Amino acid sequence: MVESPVSEPNTDDRHLELQQHLDPILGDLIDQFSKAGYTTSEVIEGMRDVLWTRRMASEKNLSHDDDSVPEPSNEWPAAD
């Protein structure tokens, strides 16, 4: 179960808090793949690649959310 953060956003404490919550979960995941026959390095590299892809997709989605598309207008500039 994931615990809610206690620390304020955008602080070093919050970053450390998140790391402390993630470490055992990621450690268990690495152990599961290692027991299945992957090396620890393979698992960590694979996780890094997946996380990078997810980050890029997330940033792309955020930038698209920020793009405002103007409403179509029936007003045409007057001809000189």
N, C-alpha and C positions, 0 to 999 in steps of 0.2 A: 504494500500500500504506500502510495506517495504522500508524504506529509506536506502540509502547506508551509510556505516560507514564513519565517519569523522576522527576518531582517528587512530593512527598508530597501526598496528597489535601487539599483545602480550604486551599490556599496560593495566594498571588498568583503564585508561580512556575509552578504547575501551570496556572493560568488563562492566563497568558501563553504557556506552552508549547502549550496547546491552540489558542490564537489563531494562533500561528505555523504550526501544522500545517494549520489550516482555511483560512487566507488564500489560499494558492495554489490549493487545490481550489475554493473558492468563486469566486475570480477567474476560473478557467478556465470554470466554469459560467456566470458572468455574461457572459463573452466569447462563449460558444456561443450564448446566447439573443440577445445583441446582434447577432451576425452573422446570426441568423435574422430580425431585423427589430424586436425589442423594444428599447425604450430602457433604458439602465442603471437609471434610476429605476423603471421598470415591473418589471424583474427583481428589484431589491432589495426593492421593496414586496411583490411576490408571494412572495419567499422569506421575508420577515418574517411574512406572513400564514400561510404553511404552517408555519413554525417555531412560531408562537404556538399554532396549532391542535394541533400535535404535543405541545407542552409541556402544554397544558391536558388533553389526553387522557392523557398520562403521569401528571400529578398526580392526575387522577381515578382512574386505575388503581391508583396507589399508595395513595390514601385508601381504596379498596375493599379492598385487600389488608390494610390495618390494621384494618378492621372485623371484629371477632370475633362470630360468630353463636353464641349459646349452644346447647348441645346440648338437644334436647327432654327434658323431665323428666316422669316419671310421678308425681312427688311433688306432692301438692296440699296447700295450706295447710289446717290443721284448722279446721272450722267452730266458731265460738264458741257 
